[in-house]
């Protein structure tokens, strides 16, 4: 397991613990990168028993200073929103 993946799993575990039983979750990320760290988080939230929370993801980044393999923040936001829609999870992103 890579250190990045371990870090994502640890962060997602902390987020899940902190937002347990919440109706709304707002995550502010200062380095969204490719957004892949949120795939498993969204999948886990979608499988949660009971009412699923509304998730708001805000990315704070300088799109001109970072090269992204998958495109700009807008594309990353669209991919995460599509995943959330497929999972029937309410997500709004500010990327």
Backbone as CSV, one residue per row, in Angstrom:
resi,resn,N_x,N_y,N_z,CA_x,CA_y,CA_z,C_x,C_y,C_z
1,UNK,0.853,-1.173,0.000,0.000,0.000,0.000,0.898,1.235,0.000
2,UNK,0.599,2.164,-0.886,1.412,3.375,-0.963,1.132,4.283,0.232
3,UNK,2.064,5.154,0.513,1.895,6.103,1.618,0.743,7.058,1.346
4,UNK,0.551,7.437,0.058,-0.563,8.316,-0.273,-1.887,7.631,0.032
5,UNK,-2.012,6.382,-0.385,-3.263,5.652,-0.160,-3.523,5.496,1.338
6,UNK,-2.478,5.182,2.096,-2.621,5.073,3.542,-3.079,6.408,4.134
7,UNK,-2.490,7.495,3.652,-2.886,8.824,4.126,-4.336,9.138,3.808
8,UNK,-4.771,8.788,2.598,-6.169,9.017,2.211,-7.108,8.199,3.092
9,UNK,-6.759,6.933,3.336,-7.604,6.073,4.165,-7.703,6.616,5.585
10,UNK,-6.582,7.079,6.113,-6.561,7.633,7.464,-7.401,8.906,7.538
11,UNK,-7.235,9.786,6.554,-8.017,11.029,6.528,-9.502,10.726,6.377
12,UNK,-9.850,9.800,5.483,-11.255,9.442,5.295,-11.848,8.849,6.566
13,UNK,-11.077,8.028,7.272,-11.545,7.469,8.536,-11.826,8.559,9.558
14,UNK,-10.949,9.554,9.622,-11.154,10.672,10.551,-12.382,11.491,10.162
15,UNK,-12.573,11.708,8.863,-13.751,12.455,8.390,-15.019,11.689,8.723
16,UNK,-15.030,10.382,8.466,-16.212,9.563,8.752,-16.543,9.572,10.239
17,UNK,-15.534,9.481,11.076,-15.761,9.501,12.522,-16.303,10.858,12.971
18,UNK,-15.744,11.931,12.426,-16.157,13.281,12.821,-17.566,13.622,12.356
19,UNK,-17.999,13.050,11.242,-19.307,13.435,10.693,-20.387,12.385,10.940
20,UNK,-20.092,11.413,11.776,-21.064,10.370,12.080,-22.367,11.001,12.586
21,UNK,-23.482,10.591,12.015,-24.828,11.053,12.388,-25.119,12.508,12.007
22,UNK,-24.269,13.130,11.218,-24.518,14.499,10.764,-25.360,14.483,9.490
23,UNK,-26.192,15.504,9.325,-27.024,15.622,8.126,-26.277,16.309,6.990
24,UNK,-25.325,17.147,7.347,-24.553,17.895,6.350,-23.078,17.809,6.723
25,UNK,-22.245,17.611,5.704,-20.802,17.525,5.898,-20.151,18.486,4.912
26,UNK,-19.307,19.379,5.415,-18.594,20.315,4.547,-17.102,20.055,4.715
27,UNK,-16.470,19.651,3.624,-15.037,19.360,3.623,-14.336,20.462,2.837
28,UNK,-13.329,21.064,3.452,-12.519,22.076,2.777,-11.140,21.469,2.560
29,UNK,-10.727,21.396,1.314,-9.473,20.738,0.946,-8.541,21.764,0.312
30,UNK,-7.351,21.892,0.869,-6.382,22.866,0.379,-5.450,22.301,-0.687
31,UNK,-5.641,21.043,-1.058,-4.863,20.443,-2.151,-5.645,19.262,-2.709
32,UNK,-6.650,19.547,-3.500,-7.536,18.514,-4.034,-6.776,17.525,-4.907
33,UNK,-5.736,17.984,-5.571,-4.962,17.168,-6.491,-5.890,16.597,-7.553
34,UNK,-6.028,15.272,-7.668,-6.896,14.686,-8.686,-8.257,14.282,-8.133
35,UNK,-8.475,14.465,-6.843,-9.767,14.161,-6.238,-9.999,12.696,-5.931
36,UNK,-9.055,11.840,-6.270,-9.263,10.402,-6.092,-9.377,9.991,-4.627
37,UNK,-8.885,10.836,-3.722,-8.987,10.520,-2.305,-10.436,10.505,-1.823
38,UNK,-11.345,11.074,-2.605,-12.747,11.140,-2.192,-13.597,9.999,-2.723
39,UNK,-13.073,9.188,-3.637,-13.869,8.093,-4.199,-14.343,7.138,-3.107
40,UNK,-13.412,6.643,-2.295,-13.807,5.687,-1.259,-14.630,6.353,-0.164
41,UNK,-14.366,7.624,0.123,-15.167,8.334,1.124,-16.619,8.424,0.673
42,UNK,-16.841,8.830,-0.562,-18.210,8.934,-1.075,-18.883,7.566,-1.123
43,UNK,-18.146,6.539,-1.520,-18.711,5.189,-1.560,-19.107,4.723,-0.162
44,UNK,-18.281,5.011,0.822,-18.581,4.616,2.197,-19.786,5.378,2.731
45,UNK,-19.857,6.682,2.476,-21.010,7.468,2.916,-22.296,6.976,2.261
46,UNK,-22.211,6.573,1.005,-23.396,6.089,0.291,-23.912,4.776,0.874
47,UNK,-23.029,3.990,1.475,-23.421,2.706,2.058,-23.836,2.826,3.520
48,UNK,-23.741,4.020,4.072,-24.050,4.220,5.484,-25.510,3.905,5.762
49,UNK,-25.777,3.253,6.893,-27.178,3.000,7.247,-27.880,4.301,7.612
50,UNK,-29.165,4.348,7.397,-29.928,5.549,7.716,-29.850,6.579,6.607
51,UNK,-30.195,7.805,6.965,-30.204,8.884,5.979,-28.777,9.304,5.653
52,UNK,-28.512,9.399,4.369,-27.180,9.805,3.918,-27.016,11.314,4.066
53,UNK,-25.828,11.757,4.452,-25.630,13.204,4.600,-25.467,13.893,3.246
54,UNK,-25.754,15.184,3.234,-25.407,16.008,2.074,-23.940,16.386,2.254
55,UNK,-23.151,16.203,1.219,-21.718,16.493,1.279,-21.425,17.716,0.422
56,UNK,-20.695,18.645,0.997,-20.219,19.806,0.249,-18.699,19.761,0.287
57,UNK,-18.100,19.818,-0.874,-16.648,19.764,-0.990,-16.158,21.070,-1.592
58,UNK,-15.324,21.774,-0.843,-14.748,23.028,-1.312,-13.249,22.837,-1.493
59,UNK,-12.780,23.105,-2.693,-11.357,23.015,-2.977,-10.743,24.399,-3.023
60,UNK,-9.696,24.599,-2.249,-8.954,25.852,-2.246,-7.618,25.542,-2.908
61,UNK,-7.406,26.116,-4.077,-6.232,25.746,-4.851,-5.900,26.864,-5.827
62,UNK,-4.700,26.857,-6.322,-4.291,27.782,-7.370,-4.177,26.980,-8.658
63,UNK,-5.203,27.006,-9.507,-5.207,26.156,-10.699,-4.109,26.501,-11.701
64,UNK,-3.520,27.677,-11.596,-2.473,28.054,-12.540,-1.096,27.569,-12.117
65,UNK,-0.945,27.184,-10.857,0.378,26.781,-10.387,0.554,25.264,-10.314
66,UNK,-0.498,24.521,-10.610,-0.441,23.067,-10.463,-0.792,22.398,-11.783
67,UNK,0.026,21.450,-12.208,-0.269,20.643,-13.393,-1.088,19.437,-12.947
68,UNK,-2.200,19.184,-13.604,-3.052,18.058,-13.245,-3.164,17.094,-14.417
69,UNK,-3.030,15.819,-14.109,-3.123,14.799,-15.160,-4.546,14.666,-15.687
70,UNK,-5.542,14.981,-14.861,-6.941,14.786,-15.273,-7.623,16.083,-15.677
71,UNK,-6.922,17.179,-15.719,-7.528,18.444,-16.101,-7.675,19.371,-14.911
72,UNK,-8.431,20.425,-15.105,-8.599,21.434,-14.071,-9.565,21.038,-12.976
73,UNK,-9.707,21.936,-12.013,-10.591,21.686,-10.881,-12.031,21.464,-11.318
74,UNK,-12.463,22.155,-12.361,-13.837,21.999,-12.835,-14.099,20.553,-13.264
75,UNK,-13.163,19.962,-13.989,-13.314,18.573,-14.442,-13.316,17.619,-13.249
76,UNK,-12.454,17.866,-12.285,-12.407,17.026,-11.088,-13.742,17.105,-10.354
77,UNK,-14.279,18.312,-10.204,-15.581,18.483,-9.562,-16.683,17.745,-10.302
78,UNK,-16.668,17.814,-11.624,-17.680,17.116,-12.421,-17.587,15.606,-12.231
79,UNK,-16.383,15.080,-12.166,-16.208,13.634,-11.954,-16.726,13.206,-10.591
80,UNK,-16.432,13.992,-9.566,-16.914,13.656,-8.230,-18.432,13.780,-8.148
81,UNK,-18.992,14.798,-8.792,-20.447,14.955,-8.803,-21.119,13.797,-9.536
82,UNK,-20.516,13.316,-10.626,-21.074,12.173,-11.353,-21.018,10.910,-10.496
83,UNK,-19.908,10.709,-9.799,-19.797,9.557,-8.911,-20.870,9.620,-7.831
84,UNK,-21.036,10.792,-7.217,-22.049,10.945,-6.177,-23.445,10.671,-6.732
85,UNK,-23.719,11.153,-7.929,-25.022,10.898,-8.552,-25.224,9.398,-8.768
86,UNK,-24.200,8.717,-9.255,-24.278,7.269,-9.459,-24.540,6.533,-8.144
87,UNK,-24.014,7.074,-7.049,-24.182,6.477,-5.724,-25.451,6.955,-5.028
88,UNK,-26.193,7.838,-5.679,-27.397,8.458,-5.109,-27.070,9.177,-3.798
89,UNK,-25.991,9.940,-3.850,-25.519,10.712,-2.710,-25.550,12.183,-3.091
90,UNK,-26.041,13.015,-2.202,-26.124,14.450,-2.466,-24.747,15.094,-2.263
91,UNK,-24.227,15.699,-3.334,-22.914,16.343,-3.278,-22.965,17.656,-4.024
92,UNK,-22.435,18.684,-3.403,-22.194,19.930,-4.129,-20.705,20.220,-3.989
93,UNK,-20.095,20.576,-5.101,-18.659,20.846,-5.053,-18.393,22.265,-5.511
94,UNK,-17.422,22.856,-4.885,-16.957,24.193,-5.237,-15.504,24.041,-5.658
95,UNK,-15.315,23.429,-6.812,-13.964,23.195,-7.310,-13.764,23.968,-8.582
